[in-house]
C-alpha cells in the first residue's frame, strides 16, 4: 500500500529497484541490499511508537469526551445492608416485640439529576472537545515528525555512502600513482622520498576510509532502529542527486500566514482552553441545584419485622458562600493570571514560528546556491588535477603539486556531496515547518 507521495518528483527521481526477499521479523521488515526513501518512510510510519502513542492519545481523549457527556444524564446509586447478631439486635419488648429482633436488612436506590451547576457541565464538555482536537493535531504532527526524521537519517546514510565512493575513487587514483612512483624508483629516475610522499597521502586516505565505514555502520544501525527494518551491513540507501531545481521554481516564498499551521492551531487551542478554565473556576462560586428521587425498603429476613417500603422526591441547593472571598476567589485569580501567561506564550510562539519559517526558506535558497558553487568548484578542481597530471608526466611540475591537486579535487567532490545532502535536509525542514508534507491520514494508520 502506498502511503505517501514523495516531494522529490522534480528534484530527485528515485530508481525503482526490486526488493529481494521481504520478510517480517516481529515489527522489523528486512530489505535486501537496497532501500529507497519511500520504502523507508512507509516502514517508519508502521513502526513508529510516537505515532502509536498519538493514536492512543486520541482514543483516550474520546473516552474523556464520553465521560463528560455522561454528566448530562442522571446519576443512579443503589445500596443494600444486611445485619445478623447471635444475640438480639433489639431486645424483646413486652406487649410490643415479644421475640426481639436478631436480623435486619435494608435496600435503597436513588437517582439524582443536576439542573444547574454554574455551567460546569457545559464548560467541561467544551474542554473535552478542545482536548480531542489538540490530541488529533499532535497525532498528525507525530506523523510529520516521523517523515522528517526518517528523511534526515536517510540522507545522512546516503551522504556517508557517497563519501565512501569519493574515497574509493581517490584510493584507486593514488594506487595507480603509487605504482608509477615505484616503477620510476626502480628505474632510478626519482628519489625515494617521492614514493614516501604518495604512501603518506594514501595512508591518510585509508584512515579516512576506515572512519567513514564505521560512521556508516553506526548511521545504518540508527536508521534501521528508527525505521523498524532489520539491520544488514550491506544495506544501501538508494537515491541520486540529478535535476536539482531551484526552490523558487517549486515553491513560493512563505507569506507567514499561519492559519493552516498546526503549531499555530495549538497555540490558539491553548488560549481557548485557558478561557474555559476561568469559566470552570467561576462556576465553583455559583449555586448548584439538583433534584432526585429515592426509594427505601427495610425489614427482617425471618419476617419478625414486616417489610416496609417508602419513596420520596427531593431537591438540593448548594451555595458556596465562603468561596466568594476564600479559596474559590483565589482560584479564579490564578486562572486569570494563567490566561495572561498563555497569551504571552502565544505571542512569543507566533514570532518564533514566523522566524523559523523565514529562516527555513532562506536556508533552502542558500543550500541550492551552495550546490551551484560546489559543482563549479568540482569541475575546476578536476580540471586542475588533469592539468597537473599532464604537467607532472611531462616533467614540468613536481609531485607535491600533483598531490595537492589530488587533495583539492577530493575535497571538492566531498563538498559537492555535502551540498546535495544539505539541500535535501533543508528542503524537508522547509516543508515540515510550512506544513506542506504529504502524509497519510490518521485513519489509514489505524489499519
C-alpha positions, -999 to 999 in steps of 0.1 A, spaced: 0 0 0 14 34 -10 11 58 19 29 89 7 38 107 -25 74 119 -25 80 156 -28 112 149 -49 93 143 -81 112 172 -97 143 173 -75 150 136 -72 139 106 -93 145 76 -72 154 44 -90 127 18 -89 148 -11 -77 134 -45 -69 133 -56 -32 145 -92 -28 132 -115 -1 109 -93 21 101 -110 54 85 -99 86 105 -103 119 82 -90 146 79 -54 137 110 -54 117 110 -56 79 141 -69 62 151 -53 29 177 -69 8 207 -47 -2 188 -15 -13 160 6 3 145 38 -11 133 68 7 97 59 0 102 24 14 119 39 45 90 63 52 64 36 48 83 13 72 88 41 97 51 51 97 42 15 105 69 11 132 68 45 150 59 44 187 53 81 186 25 76 161 11 47 180 10 68 212 -6 97 193 -34 74 181 -38 61 217 -40 96 230 -69 103 206 -87 72 219 -81 85 255 -95 119 246 -125 102 230 -131 83 263 -128 115 283 -153 133 260 -178 104 265 -172 108 303 -181 144 302 -212 138 281 -224 113 307 -227 142 332 -258 154 313 -276 123 325 -289 114 360 -267 95 383 -282 64 399 -269 47 430 -281 16 448 -271 2 482 -281 -27 505 -273 -36 541 -279 -69 560 -274 -74 597 -274 -105 619 -264 -109 655 -261 -141 676 -277 -121 704 -308 -99 697 -301 -66 679 -332 -53 696 -342 -70 729 -378 -82 734 -404 -56 744 -433 -69 764 -465 -64 745 -448 -48 715 -419 -71 705 -422 -103 724 -394 -122 705 -369 -95 698 -350 -89 665 -317 -106 657 -316 -96 619 -324 -67 597 -320 -57 561 -324 -25 540 -321 -18 503 -323 17 487 -319 33 453 -315 70 444 -314 89 411 -301 125 410 -302 150 381 -282 182 382 -304 210 370 -278 238 373 -241 237 383 -229 271 373 -222 259 337 -196 234 348 -210 206 328 -212 226 296 -177 240 302 -163 206 309 -177 193 276 -161 222 258 -128 214 274 -132 178 263 -137 190 227 -105 211 228 -86 181 243 -99 159 214 -89 185 188 -55 190 204 -48 153 205 -57 150 168 -33 178 159 -5 164 179 -10 129 164 -8 145 129 24 163 140 38 130 151 33 116 116 50 147 100 79 144 126 84 107 116 86 117 79 111 145 88 134 124 110 133 94 86 143 115 56 171 132 76 185 98 87 181 85 51 202 114 36 228 110 63 232 74 52 234 85 16 260 112 24 283 86 40 278 62 12 287 88 -14 317 100 6 329 64 6 327 64 -32 348 95 -33 374 79 -11 374 47 -32 379 67 -64 408 87 -50 423 55 -35 424 40 -70 440 72 -82 467 71 -56 472 33 -61 479 40 -97 502 69 -89 520 48 -63 526 21 -88 540 47 -112 563 60 -85 575 25 -76 584 19 -113 602 52 -115 621 45 -83 631 10 -95 644 26 -127 664 51 -106 646 81 -121 632 95 -88 643 97 -51 626 75 -26 611 105 -8 586 109 -37 574 74 -32 570 80 5 550 112 -2 524 91 -21 524 64 6 517 90 33 488 105 14 474 71 7 477 61 44 457 92 54 431 83 28 428 47 42 424 61 77 396 83 65 381 53 47 381 33 79 364 62 98 337 65 71 329 28 72 325 29 110 303 60 107 282 44 80 276 13 101 266 34 131 243 56 109 228 24 93 221 9 128 204 42 139 184 43 107 173 6 110 162 10 146 142 42 139 126 29 107 120 -6 120 139 -27 95 163 -55 102 199 -43 103 221 -56 74 256 -43 70 253 -44 32 221 -24 30 223 6 7 201 37 7 191 41 -30 190 77 -43 205 101 -67 210 138 -70 200 146 -106 179 175 -117 181 197 -86 157 225 -94 160 260 -77 135 264 -48 120 295 -65 107 272 -93 90 248 -70 78 269 -40 66 304 -34 83 324 -7 63 319 25 38 347 33 38 338 70 0 332 70 -2 308 100 -38 299 99 -31 265 85 -1 259 106 -5 231 132 17 248 158 -3 280 154 -35 260 159 -22 245 191 -14 280 204 -50 290 196 -63 259 214 -43 268 245 -60 302 246 -94 287 243 -87 261 270 -73 288 293 -105 309 289 -126 278 297 -106 271 328 -116 306 341 -152 297 335 -148 265 354 -133 284 384 -161 309 383 -187 281 382 -174 269 416 -186 303 431 -222 299 417 -251 280 434 -258 244 422 -293 229 422 -303 192 417 -334 171 420 -339 134 425 -360 105 438 -352 79 464 -367 46 473 -360 25 505 -372 -9 517 -363 -25 550 -374 -54 572 -362 -87 587 -352 -118 569 -373 -140 591 -403 -117 588 -402 -108 625 -405 -73 613 -428 -67 584 -412 -53 552 -416 -15 548 -412 5 516 -410 42 512 -402 66 484 -396 103 482 -386 131 459 -361 157 469 -342 188 457 -309 202 469 -295 237 467 -258 244 474 -244 279 478 -206 281 483 -207 313 503 -172 311 519 -156 306 484 -168 341 474 -139 356 495 -118 325 502 -101 298 481 -126 299 453 -119 336 446 -81 330 447 -86 301 422 -103 324 398 -75 349 402 -49 322 395 -67 311 363 -68 347 351 -31 351 356 -25 318 338 -45 331 309 -23 362 307 8 339 307 -8 318 279 -15 349 259 22 360 262 33 325 252 11 326 222 25 359 210 61 347 215 52 314 198 38 332 168 70 352 165 92 321 168 71 303 141 74 332 117 112 334 123 116 296 119 96 295 86 115 325 72 149 310 82 140 276 66 132 294 33 165 313 32 184 282 43 168 263 14 177 290 -11 212 292 2 216 254 1 208 254 -36 233 282 -42 259 261 -24 252 232 -48 260 255 -78 292 267 -62 302 232 -53 295 220 -88 317 247 -103 344 241 -78 344 204 -85 347 210 -122 376 234 -117 394 211 -92 391 181 -116 404 202 -145 433 214 -123 441 178 -114 442 169 -150 465 198 -159 488 190 -130 489 153 -140 498 162 -176 525 187 -165 539 162 -140 540 134 -166 558 159 -189 583 167 -162 572 203 -159 560 202 -123 568 183 -91 549 155 -73 539 179 -45 519 200 -69 501 169 -82 493 156 -47 480 190 -37 458 190 -68 445 155 -60 437 165 -24 419 196 -37 398 175 -62 389 150 -35 378 179 -12 357 194 -39 340 161 -46 332 157 -9 319 193 -6 295 186 -35 281 155 -18 277 176 14 259 203 -6 235 179 -21 225 162 11 224 195 29 198 207 3 177 176 9 177 183 46 168 219 42 140 211 18 123 186 41 127 211 70 111 238 50 82 215 40 78 204 77 78 239 91 53 251 65 30 221 69 35 210 32 44 174 38 23 149 21 13 125 48 -12 96 52 -44 102 71 -46 90 107 -74 67 98 -52 48 73 -25 44 100 -50 28 124 -54 -1 100 
